[in-house]
């Protein structure tokens, strides 16, 4: 039985590298968004990815020696740093793909699901990404709201009215269509009022996002991550 198309966000430093990872997914009929560092996470969330993929590449002058500096020796490391600063996105399955790298070469605090080494694991890439997108069901999900304290995205587990900020620990409860309550992390017993408008994120500034766009077709012809000229 064929699995339905999934949406995959590919984060990278260089568009040409990201397009190499996008090719197999697009040919298989999946939706792809390429986002280059610095990552616009609001734009990424609006795309609705099922999986996030990050490509990491060992620089040529670092092939004959151990990795000395991840920032200087690894191409694609900046999106990892960006994700560490935006923890709500970590509720999504995350695949790291290293070319000329193994796991011990890539220190990160991110809770990733899979590390693939190219070219050895090339044949596993497409099926594993689709498997993660369709089987990982237990994590919190990203909500349509932002934290009233730190403005990071709120997440939820089962009830969309019970929200949590993975960045600062604030708990938010939606009371009705106009109002909500929140408790800042570490301030036991303190509850504050706020409006739904206050936790509604602004429209992303991206010129691409402001354009009216069709739905992603099953054949993957639309390439939403391609940045406009």
Buried (B, 14 or more C-beta within 10 A) or exposed (E): EEEEBBBBBBBBBBBEBBBBBBEBBBEBBBBBBBBBBEBBBBBBBBBEBBBBBBBBBBEEEBEEEEBEEBEEBBBBBBBBBBBEEBBBBBBBBBBBBBBBBEEEBBEBEBEBBBBBBBEEBEEBBBEBBBBBBBEBEEBBEBBEBBBBBEEBBBBBEEEEEBBBBBBBBBBBBBEEEEBBBBBBBEEEEEEBEBEBEEBEBEEBEBEBBEEEEEEBEEEBEBBBBBEEE
